[in-house]
């Protein structure tokens, strides 16, 4: 005999939901910070963001991964540049306008890393193609 179990919705901690939404948890409303978020609620927030979420995404404060992306550097590059806290869009724009030496250096590092990643990917693709051609001959 099988028992009927009520299907329960998967939930996540507010920190996980904030990460998935790309927002800084400490800037979210208390009602969001204190509860749990179901997958359905997360989907609803992504599909039709409320005003507070739109405001956070537009003006911040933004979490470090978002700050790093907006500045075009890595998270480690932010730390090397002395940026360890969440920043608002206005603060990010001020750093871009100032274009300090550390930012120039970290952006150059990022370009080098991307070039190296592309080179390695191309090398692996070439090796795979050569192996496939060799296997086809055999």
Residue frames as qw, qx, qy, qz and C-alpha x, y, z in Angstrom:
[[0.000, 0.890, 0.457, 0.000, 0.00, 0.00, 0.00],
 [0.435, 0.299, -0.011, 0.849, 1.38, 3.41, -0.92],
 [0.188, -0.710, -0.438, 0.518, 0.96, 6.45, 1.21],
 [0.313, 0.797, 0.268, 0.440, 0.14, 9.80, -0.31],
 [0.481, -0.393, -0.165, 0.766, 2.69, 12.40, 0.63],
 [0.182, 0.946, 0.217, -0.155, 1.92, 16.03, 0.23],
 [0.678, 0.398, 0.053, 0.616, 4.39, 17.56, -2.20],
 [0.345, -0.825, -0.114, 0.432, 6.43, 20.23, -0.47],
 [0.450, 0.872, -0.052, 0.184, 8.08, 23.10, -2.25],
 [0.753, -0.008, -0.175, 0.635, 11.84, 23.38, -2.13],
 [0.153, -0.985, -0.073, -0.021, 13.03, 26.39, -0.21],
 [0.679, 0.294, -0.211, 0.638, 16.33, 28.20, 0.08],
 [0.417, -0.568, -0.288, 0.648, 17.96, 30.53, 2.53],
 [0.185, 0.949, 0.155, -0.204, 17.69, 34.26, 1.83],
 [0.266, -0.686, 0.494, 0.463, 21.44, 34.43, 1.13],
 [0.451, 0.067, 0.801, 0.389, 21.09, 31.85, -1.64],
 [0.325, 0.765, 0.555, 0.044, 18.10, 33.62, -3.13],
 [0.031, -0.928, 0.083, 0.361, 19.92, 36.97, -2.99],
 [0.364, -0.421, 0.662, 0.502, 22.89, 35.44, -4.80],
 [0.409, 0.354, 0.782, 0.309, 20.61, 34.04, -7.50],
 [0.178, 0.901, 0.394, -0.034, 18.92, 37.45, -7.85],
 [0.568, 0.368, -0.002, 0.736, 22.28, 39.25, -7.95],
 [0.224, -0.843, -0.053, -0.486, 21.51, 41.52, -5.00],
 [0.213, 0.336, -0.655, 0.643, 23.25, 42.43, -1.75],
 [0.458, -0.442, -0.771, 0.011, 21.33, 40.65, 1.01],
 [0.294, -0.378, -0.470, 0.742, 21.88, 43.32, 3.68],
 [0.114, 0.115, -0.134, -0.978, 20.16, 45.88, 1.45],
 [0.326, -0.310, -0.776, -0.441, 17.05, 43.73, 0.93],
 [0.521, -0.510, 0.005, -0.684, 13.91, 44.32, 3.01],
 [0.304, -0.352, 0.771, -0.435, 13.75, 42.63, 6.40],
 [0.840, 0.130, 0.286, -0.441, 10.85, 40.44, 5.26],
 [0.791, 0.499, -0.350, -0.051, 13.13, 38.97, 2.56],
 [0.205, 0.581, -0.706, 0.349, 16.14, 38.59, 4.91],
 [0.426, -0.305, 0.655, -0.544, 14.23, 36.85, 7.70],
 [0.861, 0.132, 0.277, -0.405, 12.27, 34.19, 5.83],
 [0.506, -0.112, 0.769, 0.375, 12.91, 31.40, 3.41],
 [0.431, 0.504, -0.252, -0.705, 12.29, 31.64, -0.32],
 [0.782, 0.181, 0.595, -0.045, 10.64, 28.88, -2.31],
 [0.390, -0.013, 0.634, 0.668, 11.61, 28.14, -5.90],
 [0.158, 0.711, 0.632, 0.265, 8.20, 29.42, -6.99],
 [0.182, -0.926, -0.159, 0.290, 8.74, 32.71, -5.12],
 [0.416, -0.466, 0.423, 0.656, 12.20, 33.06, -6.66],
 [0.332, 0.309, 0.698, 0.554, 10.78, 32.49, -10.14],
 [0.019, 0.870, 0.489, 0.060, 8.08, 35.08, -9.47],
 [0.308, -0.821, 0.067, 0.477, 10.69, 37.60, -8.27],
 [0.403, -0.223, 0.574, 0.677, 12.75, 37.00, -11.40],
 [0.239, 0.487, 0.718, 0.436, 9.79, 37.18, -13.77],
 [0.104, -0.820, -0.309, -0.471, 8.08, 40.21, -12.22],
 [0.492, -0.041, -0.473, 0.730, 10.48, 41.97, -9.82],
 [0.227, -0.859, -0.441, 0.125, 8.85, 44.20, -7.19],
 [0.142, 0.955, -0.049, 0.254, 9.89, 47.83, -6.87],
 [0.528, -0.765, 0.363, 0.058, 12.46, 47.18, -4.10],
 [0.816, -0.057, 0.466, 0.337, 14.21, 44.56, -6.26],
 [0.534, 0.725, 0.226, 0.371, 14.26, 46.81, -9.32],
 [0.132, -0.968, 0.151, -0.153, 15.70, 49.62, -7.20],
 [0.691, -0.549, 0.434, 0.179, 18.43, 47.38, -5.75],
 [0.786, 0.229, 0.424, 0.388, 19.41, 46.06, -9.16],
 [0.378, 0.835, 0.160, 0.367, 19.54, 49.55, -10.63],
 [0.045, -0.894, 0.210, -0.393, 21.15, 51.58, -7.83],
 [0.567, 0.191, -0.682, 0.420, 22.67, 49.05, -5.43],
 [0.186, -0.690, 0.688, 0.126, 24.39, 48.52, -3.18],
 [0.845, 0.335, -0.359, -0.213, 25.66, 45.67, -5.33],
 [0.882, -0.379, 0.256, 0.117, 27.43, 42.49, -4.14],
 [0.321, -0.639, 0.536, 0.450, 31.10, 42.07, -5.06],
 [0.532, 0.154, 0.735, 0.391, 30.51, 39.81, -8.10],
 [0.313, 0.839, 0.435, 0.099, 28.26, 42.48, -9.62],
 [0.148, -0.926, 0.174, 0.300, 30.72, 45.27, -8.74],
 [0.493, -0.358, 0.645, 0.462, 33.54, 43.27, -10.34],
 [0.489, 0.447, 0.676, 0.320, 31.50, 42.69, -13.51],
 [0.163, 0.950, 0.263, -0.037, 30.52, 46.36, -13.77],
 [0.203, -0.864, 0.349, 0.299, 34.17, 47.41, -13.41],
 [0.781, 0.549, -0.291, -0.062, 35.43, 44.70, -15.78],
 [0.097, 0.574, -0.762, 0.284, 37.73, 43.04, -13.25],
 [0.615, -0.153, -0.773, 0.032, 37.82, 39.85, -11.18],
 [0.617, -0.743, -0.199, -0.165, 36.66, 39.63, -7.57],
 [0.788, -0.288, -0.064, 0.541, 40.30, 39.08, -6.59],
 [0.381, 0.394, 0.128, 0.826, 41.18, 42.22, -8.53],
 [0.329, -0.795, -0.209, -0.466, 38.66, 44.15, -6.45],
 [0.769, -0.605, -0.106, 0.177, 40.33, 42.94, -3.27],
 [0.688, 0.002, 0.056, 0.724, 43.79, 43.84, -4.59],
 [0.136, 0.553, 0.189, 0.800, 42.39, 47.30, -5.37],
 [0.055, 0.008, -0.560, 0.827, 41.14, 47.68, -1.81],
 [0.563, -0.139, -0.161, -0.798, 37.43, 47.32, -2.61],
 [0.124, 0.014, -0.969, 0.214, 36.00, 44.90, -0.08],
 [0.279, 0.363, 0.632, -0.625, 32.48, 46.19, 0.54],
 [0.354, 0.615, 0.680, 0.183, 29.33, 46.47, -1.53],
 [0.138, -0.233, 0.125, 0.955, 29.15, 49.57, -3.70],
 [0.441, 0.665, 0.420, -0.432, 26.31, 51.59, -5.17],
 [0.641, 0.577, 0.367, 0.349, 26.03, 52.31, -8.88],
 [0.051, 0.990, -0.050, 0.118, 27.06, 55.89, -8.15],
 [0.523, -0.695, 0.463, 0.170, 30.24, 54.74, -6.39],
 [0.767, 0.110, 0.536, 0.336, 31.04, 52.35, -9.25],
 [0.453, 0.815, 0.237, 0.274, 30.57, 55.15, -11.79],
 [0.191, -0.954, 0.230, 0.014, 32.89, 57.38, -9.72],
 [0.671, -0.401, 0.552, 0.292, 35.61, 54.71, -9.76],
 [0.682, 0.444, 0.469, 0.343, 35.18, 54.30, -13.53],
 [0.218, 0.957, 0.079, 0.173, 35.44, 58.06, -14.03],
 [0.387, -0.833, 0.383, 0.099, 38.54, 58.30, -11.81],
 [0.891, 0.391, -0.222, 0.060, 40.08, 55.24, -13.55],
 [0.450, -0.777, 0.440, 0.006, 42.72, 54.63, -10.86],
 [0.215, 0.592, -0.765, -0.137, 45.94, 52.81, -11.65],
 [0.370, -0.109, 0.898, -0.213, 44.81, 49.62, -9.89],
 [0.683, 0.466, 0.401, -0.393, 41.69, 49.48, -12.09],
 [0.506, 0.710, -0.392, -0.293, 43.74, 49.90, -15.27],
 [0.010, -0.460, 0.887, -0.033, 46.10, 47.15, -14.13],
 [0.490, 0.085, 0.809, -0.312, 43.29, 44.74, -13.18],
 [0.690, 0.583, 0.131, -0.409, 41.44, 45.34, -16.47],
 [0.377, 0.654, -0.628, -0.188, 44.67, 44.56, -18.35],
 [0.239, -0.244, 0.922, -0.182, 45.03, 41.37, -16.26],
 [0.645, 0.323, 0.550, -0.421, 41.46, 40.42, -17.15],
 [0.619, 0.663, -0.234, -0.350, 42.17, 40.89, -20.87],
 [0.156, 0.535, -0.830, -0.028, 45.28, 38.68, -20.58],
 [0.427, -0.034, 0.847, -0.315, 43.33, 35.98, -18.74],
 [0.707, 0.486, 0.294, -0.423, 40.61, 35.97, -21.40],
 [0.488, 0.672, -0.498, -0.249, 43.18, 35.73, -24.21],
 [0.041, -0.385, 0.915, -0.110, 44.90, 32.81, -22.48],
 [0.578, 0.170, 0.687, -0.406, 41.57, 31.06, -21.90],
 [0.697, 0.605, -0.001, -0.386, 40.68, 31.46, -25.58],
 [0.297, 0.627, -0.710, -0.124, 44.13, 30.17, -26.63],
 [0.261, -0.196, 0.919, -0.219, 43.78, 27.07, -24.44],
 [0.670, 0.363, 0.476, -0.438, 40.26, 26.42, -25.71],
 [0.612, 0.664, -0.281, -0.324, 41.41, 26.68, -29.33],
 [0.087, 0.513, -0.854, 0.008, 44.32, 24.33, -28.60],
 [0.447, 0.013, 0.838, -0.313, 41.99, 21.73, -27.07],
 [0.700, 0.524, 0.222, -0.431, 39.56, 22.02, -29.99],
 [0.450, 0.667, -0.548, -0.229, 42.42, 21.55, -32.48],
 [0.098, -0.341, 0.926, -0.131, 43.71, 18.51, -30.57],
 [0.593, 0.219, 0.661, -0.404, 40.20, 17.02, -30.45],
 [0.670, 0.626, -0.063, -0.393, 39.73, 17.58, -34.19],
 [0.282, 0.594, -0.746, -0.104, 43.11, 15.95, -34.94],
 [0.305, -0.144, 0.905, -0.258, 42.25, 12.99, -32.72],
 [0.681, 0.402, 0.429, -0.436, 38.87, 12.61, -34.45],
 [0.581, 0.668, -0.348, -0.310, 40.51, 12.74, -37.89],
 [0.063, 0.472, -0.878, 0.045, 43.10, 10.18, -36.80],
 [0.477, 0.057, 0.801, -0.357, 40.37, 7.91, -35.44],
 [0.694, 0.536, 0.139, -0.460, 38.38, 8.25, -38.66],
 [0.431, 0.627, -0.613, -0.213, 41.40, 7.10, -40.72],
 [0.129, -0.336, 0.915, -0.182, 41.95, 4.07, -38.53]]
